């Protein structure tokens, strides 16, 4: 459960890229049902990107808290 946001985010980014590529392929073939793939791909990519950023921020915050606790323990 430790890096679940990072893993989920990376998978969503990859799925988003794949769906956007599918949308561009469908657009190039002049198949007019490409909109669902583009919208879904953009949303998946955005959620994945935010998940990765959230995971990195949590990791930095946890390190700062652990460092602060270690400093407090040394002072006592």
Secondary structure, DSSP 8 states (H G I E B T S, - for coil): -TTHHHHHHHHHHHHHHHHHHHHHHHHHTT-TT-HHHHHHHHHHHHHHHHHHHHHHHHHHHHHHHHHHHHHHHHH-
